Amino acid sequence: MTTTAGDAATRIASLRQEFDRSFAEPVRRHDEEHVELLAIRAGGRPYALRLAQTQGLYPDRPVTPLPGPLPALMGLAGFAGTVVPVYDVAALLGHPVADRPRWLVLALGTPPLGLAFHELDGHVRVAAAAIVAEDAAAGRRGCLRGMVDLDGFSRPLVDVSATRAVVHALAGHTPSTEEAAP
């Protein structure tokens, strides 16, 4: 999917207006019947992230590359005086990566973690019942936990806590109980 500079500028302006308008609306009561998601694309494939597992979304954030054996580790980014490792979601999911991701979410929890992806399809609110949870018998491996149907497409859910565990396993670090909690 190719976009022109004008299309990108229009999309960014639309996202800014939607974001600004959200502050003018009355405070929404969060309930357990709905889940806020970011619809994303990583490595050309559709995914979703739970908004409650993130603490910020950033386009075109500078990332300083690091040499090393981990292809998923893009490098380091600065956030309010804190240096954060940034990992490419597509690479963590085993997809070949041709171009550098544009978007980055700062994961909720400690230690700090940035997750980069290629495209942002939007912010959606879905009924909690629309999320198909992972079968407990399937075991918990990898970054994905469940599926959600958005606009007629099934999107796997990238779970931030599970992704943090994968990152720590790649780096040879076992997170403490406090670190694993979002």
Backbone as JSON, one array per atom type, in Angstrom:
{
  "sequence": "MTTTAGDAATRIASLRQEFDRSFAEPVRRHDEEHVELLAIRAGGRPYALRLAQTQGLYPDRPVTPLPGPLPALMGLAGFAGTVVPVYDVAALLGHPVADRPRWLVLALGTPPLGLAFHELDGHVRVAAAAIVAEDAAAGRRGCLRGMVDLDGFSRPLVDVSATRAVVHALAGHTPSTEEAAP",
  "N": [[0.84, -1.16, 0.0], [0.8, 2.05, -1.02], [1.32, 5.37, -0.05], [0.76, 8.81, -0.63], [2.51, 11.91, 0.03], [0.65, 13.88, 0.53], [-1.63, 12.36, 1.24], [-0.69, 11.21, 3.61], [-0.27, 13.52, 5.16], [-2.9, 14.44, 5.37], [-4.06, 12.32, 6.79], [-2.61, 12.46, 9.19], [-3.39, 15.0, 10.09], [-6.1, 14.49, 10.47], [-6.0, 12.55, 12.53], [-4.86, 14.15, 14.54], [-6.92, 16.06, 14.94], [-8.97, 14.37, 15.85], [-7.8, 13.44, 18.21], [-7.48, 15.89, 19.67], [-10.17, 16.62, 19.85], [-11.1, 14.67, 21.55], [-10.46, 15.57, 24.1], [-12.31, 17.53, 24.56], [-14.63, 16.23, 24.93], [-16.94, 14.8, 27.33], [-15.62, 13.1, 30.23], [-15.08, 9.73, 29.74], [-16.51, 6.9, 31.19], [-14.71, 4.2, 32.04], [-15.36, 0.89, 31.37], [-15.86, -2.58, 32.05], [-16.94, -3.84, 29.96], [-16.02, -3.04, 27.53], [-13.14, -2.65, 25.39], [-10.29, -0.75, 24.68], [-8.42, -0.4, 21.75], [-5.43, -0.31, 19.73], [-5.25, -0.43, 16.36], [-2.94, -1.9, 14.37], [-0.18, -2.32, 12.01], [2.38, -4.58, 11.39], [5.24, -5.54, 9.79], [3.73, -5.72, 7.48], [1.43, -7.07, 8.18], [-1.78, -7.34, 9.84], [-2.42, -6.37, 13.21], [-3.37, -5.97, 16.7], [-3.18, -3.87, 19.59], [-3.66, -3.64, 23.09], [-4.78, -0.68, 24.37], [-4.67, 0.01, 27.05], [-2.36, -1.17, 27.91], [-0.33, 0.45, 27.21], [1.61, 3.52, 27.37], [2.01, 5.68, 25.79], [2.04, 6.97, 22.43], [4.0, 7.39, 19.59], [4.95, 9.04, 16.64], [7.54, 8.72, 14.2], [9.77, 8.76, 15.97], [13.06, 9.46, 17.04], [15.5, 6.92, 16.98], [18.36, 5.6, 18.3], [20.58, 3.54, 16.77], [21.85, 0.31, 17.85], [24.68, -1.8, 17.95], [24.74, -5.37, 17.77], [23.71, -8.8, 18.59], [20.95, -9.14, 18.47], [18.45, -9.03, 16.25], [15.89, -7.92, 16.46], [16.13, -5.8, 18.2], [16.04, -2.49, 17.82], [17.32, -0.22, 18.79], [18.02, 2.57, 20.96], [15.84, 4.94, 22.53], [15.01, 8.21, 23.69], [13.01, 9.29, 26.42], [11.7, 11.72, 28.21], [14.09, 12.05, 29.75], [14.71, 9.41, 30.24], [16.28, 6.53, 29.06], [15.26, 4.26, 26.66], [14.97, 0.91, 25.56], [14.22, -0.07, 22.24], [12.2, -2.21, 20.42], [11.5, -3.98, 17.41], [8.36, -4.87, 16.48], [7.51, -6.5, 14.33], [9.85, -8.0, 13.77], [10.1, -9.34, 16.23], [7.92, -10.99, 16.0], [8.71, -12.66, 14.06], [8.66, -11.92, 11.36], [10.01, -11.02, 8.18], [11.83, -8.0, 7.9], [11.83, -5.2, 5.98], [11.78, -2.41, 5.85], [12.22, 0.45, 8.02], [10.34, 0.75, 11.02], [7.7, 3.14, 11.57], [6.1, 4.02, 13.69], [5.87, 4.12, 17.29], [5.22, 2.65, 20.4], [5.21, 3.31, 23.83], [5.62, 1.05, 26.27], [3.55, 0.14, 29.03], [4.6, -0.24, 32.38], [7.51, -1.67, 34.08], [10.83, -2.83, 33.5], [11.41, 0.11, 31.4], [10.14, -0.02, 28.03], [10.1, 0.09, 24.54], [8.03, -0.37, 21.72], [8.08, -0.87, 18.32], [6.33, -0.3, 15.26], [5.01, -0.6, 11.89], [2.67, 0.62, 10.64], [-0.14, 2.6, 11.61], [-3.4, 1.85, 11.95], [-5.55, 2.82, 13.33], [-7.5, 3.91, 16.22], [-9.62, 2.0, 18.17], [-12.67, 1.04, 19.79], [-13.9, -1.77, 21.25], [-16.35, -4.29, 22.02], [-15.79, -6.2, 24.91], [-16.44, -8.84, 24.66], [-15.94, -9.34, 22.01], [-13.35, -10.06, 21.78], [-11.44, -12.84, 21.28], [-10.25, -15.04, 23.46], [-7.06, -16.58, 24.13], [-6.76, -20.1, 24.04], [-6.37, -21.79, 27.03], [-5.19, -24.3, 27.15], [-3.5, -24.3, 25.02], [-1.13, -23.26, 25.75], [1.24, -20.72, 26.72], [3.03, -19.0, 24.63], [5.3, -16.85, 23.0], [4.43, -13.55, 21.67], [1.75, -13.09, 21.25], [-1.67, -12.96, 22.28], [-4.62, -13.99, 21.93], [-7.39, -12.99, 19.73], [-9.05, -10.54, 17.64], [-11.87, -9.36, 15.87], [-11.84, -6.96, 13.48], [-13.35, -4.75, 11.37], [-14.04, -6.82, 9.61], [-11.73, -8.3, 9.43], [-9.6, -10.6, 11.0], [-7.55, -9.94, 13.71], [-4.59, -10.68, 15.33], [-3.85, -10.28, 18.82], [-1.33, -8.37, 20.16], [0.27, -8.87, 23.03], [1.44, -6.85, 25.56], [2.7, -7.48, 28.01], [3.44, -10.16, 27.59], [5.12, -9.75, 25.42], [7.15, -8.27, 26.63], [8.22, -10.3, 28.26], [9.22, -12.01, 26.25], [11.17, -10.36, 25.12], [12.91, -10.06, 27.3], [13.71, -12.72, 27.58], [15.09, -13.05, 25.17], [17.18, -11.33, 25.63], [18.42, -12.59, 27.66], [17.64, -12.17, 30.29], [15.86, -12.61, 33.27], [12.82, -11.43, 34.21], [11.81, -9.89, 37.31], [9.08, -10.51, 39.6], [7.86, -8.05, 40.11], [8.68, -6.56, 37.86], [7.4, -7.91, 35.8], [4.73, -7.36, 36.1], [2.22, -5.29, 34.66]],
  "CA": [[0.0, 0.0, 0.0], [1.62, 3.24, -1.16], [0.6, 6.6, 0.25], [1.47, 10.02, -1.04], [2.77, 12.84, 1.12], [-0.63, 14.55, 0.81], [-2.47, 11.42, 1.97], [-0.13, 11.09, 4.95], [-0.54, 14.77, 5.87], [-4.33, 14.46, 5.65], [-4.28, 11.32, 7.84], [-2.04, 13.0, 10.43], [-4.27, 16.09, 10.51], [-7.33, 13.86, 10.97], [-5.69, 11.95, 13.83], [-4.68, 15.25, 15.5], [-8.23, 16.62, 15.26], [-9.68, 13.39, 16.66], [-7.15, 13.46, 19.51], [-7.85, 17.14, 20.33], [-11.61, 16.59, 20.12], [-11.35, 13.76, 22.67], [-10.34, 16.32, 25.35], [-13.49, 18.37, 24.71], [-15.75, 15.36, 25.28], [-16.99, 14.45, 28.76], [-14.8, 11.96, 30.58], [-15.78, 8.46, 29.57], [-16.34, 5.93, 32.26], [-14.2, 2.94, 31.5], [-16.1, -0.24, 31.9], [-15.29, -3.88, 31.72], [-17.63, -4.38, 28.79], [-15.35, -2.56, 26.32], [-11.68, -2.61, 25.39], [-9.71, 0.2, 23.74], [-7.34, -1.04, 21.02], [-4.76, 0.33, 18.6], [-5.14, -1.32, 15.2], [-1.61, -1.61, 13.81], [0.4, -3.27, 11.05], [3.8, -4.83, 11.6], [5.68, -6.45, 8.75], [2.67, -5.84, 6.48], [0.31, -7.87, 8.69], [-2.6, -6.62, 10.83], [-2.42, -6.76, 14.62], [-3.97, -4.99, 17.6], [-2.57, -3.73, 20.91], [-4.56, -3.06, 24.09], [-4.36, 0.67, 24.72], [-4.42, 0.03, 28.49], [-1.01, -1.69, 28.15], [0.63, 1.41, 26.68], [1.55, 4.83, 28.02], [2.25, 6.73, 24.82], [2.17, 6.62, 21.02], [4.88, 8.4, 19.0], [5.38, 8.84, 15.24], [8.86, 9.2, 13.77], [10.64, 8.99, 17.13], [14.45, 9.08, 16.74], [16.02, 5.75, 17.68], [19.8, 5.45, 18.06], [20.86, 2.11, 16.57], [22.86, -0.35, 18.66], [25.19, -3.04, 17.36], [24.52, -6.53, 18.63], [23.2, -10.01, 17.96], [19.49, -9.2, 18.49], [17.92, -8.27, 15.13], [14.66, -7.21, 16.84], [16.48, -4.59, 18.95], [16.35, -1.39, 16.9], [18.23, 0.71, 19.43], [17.56, 3.28, 22.15], [15.14, 6.22, 22.34], [14.89, 8.97, 24.93], [11.67, 9.73, 26.84], [11.73, 12.51, 29.45], [15.29, 11.75, 30.5], [14.9, 7.97, 30.41], [16.68, 5.83, 27.85], [14.37, 3.1, 26.53], [15.26, 0.03, 24.42], [13.11, -0.14, 21.29], [12.19, -3.46, 19.66], [10.64, -4.03, 16.24], [7.32, -5.88, 16.69], [7.54, -7.45, 13.21], [10.98, -8.91, 13.98], [9.77, -10.19, 17.37], [6.92, -11.96, 15.54], [9.33, -13.53, 13.07], [8.45, -11.46, 9.99], [11.15, -10.3, 7.6], [11.63, -6.55, 7.97], [12.55, -4.51, 4.91], [11.92, -0.98, 6.13], [12.21, 0.86, 9.43], [9.0, 1.12, 11.51], [7.47, 4.58, 11.76], [5.39, 4.28, 14.93], [6.43, 3.52, 18.48], [4.45, 2.77, 21.64], [5.94, 3.12, 25.06], [4.87, 0.05, 27.02], [3.29, 0.38, 30.44], [5.32, -1.16, 33.25], [8.95, -1.51, 34.21], [11.61, -1.7, 33.04], [10.87, 0.76, 30.21], [10.22, -0.78, 26.79], [9.45, 0.68, 23.37], [7.68, -1.33, 20.66], [7.94, -0.14, 17.05], [5.56, -0.97, 14.22], [5.07, 0.12, 10.62], [1.51, 1.44, 10.31], [-1.23, 2.75, 12.57], [-4.68, 1.86, 11.25], [-6.47, 3.63, 14.09], [-7.89, 3.61, 17.59], [-10.99, 1.46, 18.16], [-13.25, 0.55, 21.04], [-14.69, -2.95, 20.92], [-16.93, -5.01, 23.15], [-14.84, -7.18, 25.45], [-16.86, -10.15, 24.14], [-15.42, -9.49, 20.65], [-12.0, -10.58, 21.85], [-11.37, -14.28, 21.46], [-9.08, -15.3, 24.3], [-6.25, -17.75, 23.8], [-7.11, -21.32, 24.75], [-5.38, -22.04, 28.07], [-4.49, -25.56, 26.86], [-2.54, -24.06, 23.94], [0.15, -22.81, 26.32], [1.52, -19.31, 26.47], [4.33, -18.79, 24.0], [5.35, -15.73, 22.07], [3.9, -12.22, 22.01], [0.33, -12.97, 20.9], [-2.64, -13.48, 23.23], [-5.99, -13.81, 21.5], [-7.73, -12.41, 18.42], [-10.21, -9.67, 17.61], [-12.34, -9.11, 14.52], [-12.02, -5.53, 13.21], [-13.68, -4.46, 9.97], [-14.07, -8.04, 8.82], [-10.42, -8.96, 9.44], [-9.13, -11.06, 12.31], [-6.24, -9.4, 14.08], [-4.02, -11.19, 16.58], [-3.55, -9.27, 19.84], [0.04, -8.35, 20.68], [0.18, -8.63, 24.46], [2.65, -6.14, 25.97], [3.38, -8.25, 29.08], [4.06, -11.32, 26.95], [6.21, -9.24, 24.59], [8.22, -7.94, 27.57], [8.84, -11.58, 28.64], [9.98, -12.47, 25.09], [12.35, -9.48, 25.01], [13.83, -10.41, 28.38], [14.28, -14.03, 27.26], [16.08, -12.83, 24.11], [18.33, -10.62, 26.19], [19.01, -13.42, 28.7], [17.29, -11.59, 31.59], [14.59, -13.09, 33.81], [12.24, -10.32, 34.96], [11.27, -10.17, 38.63], [7.62, -10.45, 39.64], [7.49, -6.64, 40.01], [8.89, -6.11, 36.49], [6.46, -8.57, 34.9], [3.39, -6.77, 36.26], [2.08, -4.04, 33.91]],
  "C": [[0.9, 1.23, 0.0], [0.77, 4.46, -0.85], [1.45, 7.77, -0.22], [1.67, 10.9, 0.18], [1.48, 13.56, 1.52], [-1.57, 13.67, 1.6], [-2.0, 11.3, 3.42], [-0.43, 12.34, 5.77], [-2.01, 14.87, 6.26], [-4.65, 13.51, 6.8], [-3.77, 11.84, 9.18], [-2.93, 14.12, 10.97], [-5.57, 15.53, 11.1], [-7.11, 13.24, 12.35], [-5.51, 13.02, 14.9], [-6.02, 15.84, 15.93], [-9.02, 15.68, 16.16], [-9.12, 13.37, 18.08], [-7.57, 14.71, 20.29], [-9.32, 17.14, 20.72], [-11.92, 15.71, 21.34], [-11.24, 14.48, 24.02], [-11.56, 17.21, 25.6], [-14.71, 17.55, 25.12], [-15.76, 15.1, 26.78], [-16.14, 13.2, 29.02], [-15.63, 10.68, 30.45], [-15.5, 7.56, 30.76], [-15.87, 4.64, 31.62], [-14.95, 1.8, 32.16], [-15.46, -1.53, 31.44], [-15.93, -4.48, 30.48], [-16.96, -3.98, 27.48], [-13.84, -2.52, 26.5], [-11.23, -1.63, 24.32], [-8.49, -0.46, 23.08], [-6.7, -0.07, 20.03], [-4.68, -0.73, 17.51], [-3.86, -0.94, 14.48], [-1.26, -2.61, 12.72], [1.9, -3.35, 11.34], [4.23, -5.86, 10.57], [4.62, -6.7, 7.7], [1.45, -6.62, 6.94], [-0.46, -7.11, 9.77], [-2.51, -7.24, 12.23], [-3.19, -5.71, 15.4], [-3.21, -5.02, 18.92], [-3.63, -3.17, 21.86], [-3.99, -1.71, 24.52], [-3.99, 0.77, 26.2], [-3.02, -0.48, 28.84], [0.07, -0.74, 27.64], [0.55, 2.72, 27.47], [1.89, 5.97, 27.07], [2.44, 6.18, 23.42], [2.94, 7.75, 20.34], [5.18, 8.08, 17.54], [6.8, 9.37, 15.05], [9.79, 9.55, 14.93], [12.07, 8.6, 16.78], [14.9, 7.91, 17.62], [17.5, 5.62, 17.3], [20.11, 3.96, 17.94], [21.96, 1.59, 17.49], [23.38, -1.57, 17.91], [24.89, -4.2, 18.31], [23.86, -7.67, 17.9], [21.67, -10.1, 17.9], [18.91, -8.39, 17.34], [16.65, -7.48, 15.46], [14.95, -5.91, 17.59], [16.91, -3.5, 17.97], [17.39, -0.45, 17.48], [17.6, 1.33, 20.66], [16.88, 4.59, 21.77], [15.03, 6.9, 23.71], [13.46, 9.44, 25.17], [11.8, 10.41, 28.2], [12.91, 12.11, 30.34], [15.56, 10.28, 30.76], [15.26, 7.35, 29.07], [15.92, 4.5, 27.8], [14.82, 2.24, 25.34], [14.01, -0.1, 23.55], [13.26, -1.4, 20.44], [11.17, -3.38, 18.53], [9.65, -5.18, 16.42], [7.35, -6.93, 15.57], [8.67, -8.46, 13.39], [10.71, -9.85, 15.15], [8.78, -11.29, 16.97], [7.46, -12.86, 14.44], [9.11, -13.15, 11.62], [9.73, -10.82, 9.46], [10.85, -8.8, 7.57], [12.49, -5.88, 6.92], [12.78, -3.04, 5.23], [11.75, -0.71, 7.62], [10.79, 1.24, 9.85], [8.89, 2.62, 11.77], [6.91, 4.9, 13.15], [6.04, 3.55, 16.09], [5.45, 3.71, 19.63], [5.4, 2.54, 22.8], [5.07, 2.2, 25.92], [4.7, 0.47, 28.47], [4.08, -0.63, 31.25], [6.81, -0.87, 33.28], [9.62, -2.83, 33.96], [11.01, -1.11, 31.77], [11.1, -0.08, 28.96], [9.47, -0.04, 25.7], [9.21, -0.4, 22.33], [7.36, -0.55, 19.4], [7.16, -0.98, 16.05], [5.44, -0.06, 13.01], [3.9, 1.06, 10.36], [0.51, 1.47, 11.46], [-2.53, 2.84, 11.78], [-5.75, 2.63, 12.02], [-6.68, 3.14, 15.51], [-9.33, 3.14, 17.54], [-11.39, 1.03, 19.56], [-14.15, -0.61, 20.67], [-15.28, -3.54, 22.2], [-15.93, -6.06, 23.61], [-15.17, -8.58, 24.93], [-16.35, -10.4, 22.72], [-14.01, -10.05, 20.62], [-12.06, -12.07, 22.15], [-10.08, -14.56, 22.23], [-8.36, -16.55, 23.83], [-6.7, -18.93, 24.64], [-6.0, -21.63, 25.75], [-4.58, -23.32, 27.8], [-3.42, -25.38, 25.8], [-1.17, -23.65, 24.48], [0.4, -21.37, 25.95], [2.92, -19.15, 25.95], [4.23, -17.59, 23.08], [4.66, -14.5, 22.59], [2.39, -12.11, 21.86], [-0.56, -13.65, 21.93], [-4.04, -13.16, 22.75], [-6.12, -13.16, 20.13], [-8.92, -11.47, 18.6], [-10.58, -9.43, 16.15], [-12.6, -7.6, 14.38], [-12.24, -5.34, 11.72], [-13.59, -5.7, 9.08], [-12.75, -8.78, 8.74], [-10.1, -9.4, 10.86], [-7.73, -10.53, 12.54], [-5.78, -10.08, 15.36], [-3.71, -10.04, 17.52], [-2.1, -9.44, 20.31], [-0.08, -7.95, 22.15], [1.5, -8.02, 24.95], [3.4, -6.91, 27.06], [4.1, -9.46, 28.5], [5.25, -10.89, 26.1], [7.41, -8.87, 25.47], [8.96, -9.22, 27.98], [9.7, -12.12, 27.5], [11.27, -11.66, 24.96], [13.37, -9.84, 26.08], [14.47, -11.78, 28.12], [15.35, -13.89, 26.17], [17.36, -12.21, 24.66], [19.01, -11.43, 27.31], [18.75, -12.91, 30.09], [15.96, -12.17, 32.02], [13.99, -11.97, 34.64], [11.73, -10.77, 36.32], [9.75, -10.08, 38.55], [7.15, -9.01, 39.47], [7.62, -6.14, 38.58], [7.85, -6.69, 35.55], [5.07, -7.97, 34.99], [3.3, -5.48, 35.48], [1.68, -2.9, 34.8]]
}
